[in-house]
Amino acid sequence: MNEKDIIPQNYVKNLFDLTGRVAVITGAGSGLGAAISVGFSQLGVTTILADVDKLAAEKTYRSIKRQNGKAFISHLDVTSREECFRLADEVVKDYGKVDILVNSAGSAFRCPAEDFPEDKLDYILNLNLKGTYFCCQAFGKKMLQRKKGSIINMASIGSFNAYPLASAYLASKGGVLQITRSFALEWRTRGVRVNGIGPTLMESPLTAKAAKSTSETADFIKARMLRPRLGLPEELIGTAVFLASDASQLVTGEIVMCDDGYLKA
Ligand SMILES: NC(=O)c1ccc[n+]([C@@H]2O[C@H](COP(=O)([O-])OP(=O)(O)OC[C@H]3O[C@@H](n4cnc5c(N)ncnc54)[C@H](O)[C@@H]3O)[C@@H](O)[C@H]2O)c1
């Protein structure tokens, strides 16, 4: 009697296979977005490097090209809804589809809450919160048309916990958590999954100054870390691959914490 395989051959290999997928990565010119872009390209993903900073995007592009990966640069200011929708149209026209969106464009500004300037508040909320929202809308619509896609939003330990001098950033990342949950809920039966990654304090240009020097914000976070070590951008790639791939097909509306246990301490 021929017994049926419990799991078909190559099932797991196929689960993680991203060959031929098309990914748009915002903030791909620096830090976490750059690392995830190069990581995806190593798995045969066509990466669209979407950044407001052309020179930064070119650096990521050269790195991918040196490794014979597929990459294209697209200027994008995520705070413009119009630009987000225009890029989504262009990507589908030029590459046929969009399988993966990583929302990594973001920034921070430190200031006591009572004195937080309105222009900086607008800047952080427009970039981190509305930028993520617009991209989810624009690229999510394309994914809904094909009933297939995975969106990965860059959340933070600040989506759940507070730390000093970062009230606008914390408000924006709390919002990213709820964008992730609400879009995931509305699209849960329509083939598009929306998740997030919640990094600890990472080594990246964004935090280089605050994390290495003594600062109230960094010291507060470091005092609560289980071990005093910043995360490295490349340490997020495995989680991004998992969330982008069919391996995470039952996972949606979730923030996968890559925080070295910070929230559990
Ligand atoms: N670095 C950390 O410790 C850390 C921790 C948790 C979460 N995050 C989040 O991860 C994301 C990436 O952080 P990072 O450390 O890589 O930052 P980074 O400053 O190194 O990179 C951010 C990138 O976003 C781009 N960008 C800025 N404004 C833009 C706009 N309007 N449109 C398009 N692109 C724009 C920048 O040009 C830059 O290339 C952010 O959302 C950040 O909040 C970072």
The ligand as a MOL file (V3000), in Angstrom:
LIG
                    3D

  0  0  0     0  0            999 V3000
M  V30 BEGIN CTAB
M  V30 COUNTS 44 48 0 0 0
M  V30 BEGIN ATOM
M  V30 1 N 16.2590 52.5150 14.1350 0
M  V30 2 C 15.5270 52.0830 15.1560 0
M  V30 3 O 16.0000 51.9070 16.2870 0
M  V30 4 C 14.0660 51.7770 14.9350 0
M  V30 5 C 13.3800 51.0680 15.9270 0
M  V30 6 C 12.0300 50.7980 15.7500 0
M  V30 7 C 11.3970 51.2160 14.5940 0
M  V30 8 N 12.0810 51.9060 13.6480 0 CHG=1
M  V30 9 C 11.3580 52.3350 12.4690 0
M  V30 10 O 11.8950 51.7230 11.3200 0
M  V30 11 C 11.7640 52.6000 10.2070 0
M  V30 12 C 13.1150 52.7830 9.5440 0
M  V30 13 O 14.0200 53.3420 10.4880 0
M  V30 14 P 15.5620 53.4980 10.1420 0
M  V30 15 O 16.2770 53.3720 11.4410 0
M  V30 16 O 15.9160 52.6100 9.0200 0 CHG=-1
M  V30 17 O 15.6030 55.0380 9.7000 0
M  V30 18 P 16.5970 55.7530 8.6540 0
M  V30 19 O 16.5560 57.2020 8.9960 0
M  V30 20 O 17.9110 55.0730 8.6300 0
M  V30 21 O 15.8780 55.5260 7.2330 0
M  V30 22 C 14.6490 56.1270 6.9350 0
M  V30 23 C 14.5450 56.2820 5.4350 0
M  V30 24 O 13.2760 56.8790 5.1610 0
M  V30 25 C 13.4460 57.8410 4.1410 0
M  V30 26 N 12.3930 58.8550 4.1810 0
M  V30 27 C 12.2690 59.8940 5.0360 0
M  V30 28 N 11.1910 60.6270 4.7190 0
M  V30 29 C 10.6140 60.0450 3.6330 0
M  V30 30 C 9.4750 60.3440 2.8570 0
M  V30 31 N 8.7050 61.4030 3.1160 0
M  V30 32 N 9.1650 59.5250 1.8260 0
M  V30 33 C 9.9400 58.4520 1.5470 0
M  V30 34 N 11.0430 58.1260 2.2440 0
M  V30 35 C 11.3810 58.9090 3.2840 0
M  V30 36 C 14.8080 58.4600 4.4100 0
M  V30 37 O 15.3220 59.1180 3.2610 0
M  V30 38 C 15.6060 57.2130 4.8080 0
M  V30 39 O 16.1970 56.6090 3.6960 0
M  V30 40 C 11.1420 53.8900 10.7480 0
M  V30 41 O 9.7580 53.8350 10.5710 0
M  V30 42 C 11.4650 53.8310 12.2220 0
M  V30 43 O 10.5460 54.5510 13.0000 0
M  V30 44 C 13.4130 52.1800 13.7840 0
M  V30 END ATOM
M  V30 BEGIN BOND
M  V30 1 1 1 2
M  V30 2 2 2 3
M  V30 3 1 2 4
M  V30 4 1 4 5
M  V30 5 2 4 44
M  V30 6 2 5 6
M  V30 7 1 6 7
M  V30 8 2 7 8
M  V30 9 1 8 9
M  V30 10 1 8 44
M  V30 11 1 9 10
M  V30 12 1 9 42
M  V30 13 1 10 11
M  V30 14 1 11 12
M  V30 15 1 11 40
M  V30 16 1 12 13
M  V30 17 1 13 14
M  V30 18 2 14 15
M  V30 19 1 14 16
M  V30 20 1 14 17
M  V30 21 1 17 18
M  V30 22 2 18 19
M  V30 23 1 18 20
M  V30 24 1 18 21
M  V30 25 1 21 22
M  V30 26 1 22 23
M  V30 27 1 23 24
M  V30 28 1 23 38
M  V30 29 1 24 25
M  V30 30 1 25 26
M  V30 31 1 25 36
M  V30 32 1 26 27
M  V30 33 1 26 35
M  V30 34 2 27 28
M  V30 35 1 28 29
M  V30 36 1 29 30
M  V30 37 2 29 35
M  V30 38 1 30 31
M  V30 39 2 30 32
M  V30 40 1 32 33
M  V30 41 2 33 34
M  V30 42 1 34 35
M  V30 43 1 36 37
M  V30 44 1 36 38
M  V30 45 1 38 39
M  V30 46 1 40 41
M  V30 47 1 40 42
M  V30 48 1 42 43
M  V30 END BOND
M  V30 END CTAB
M  END
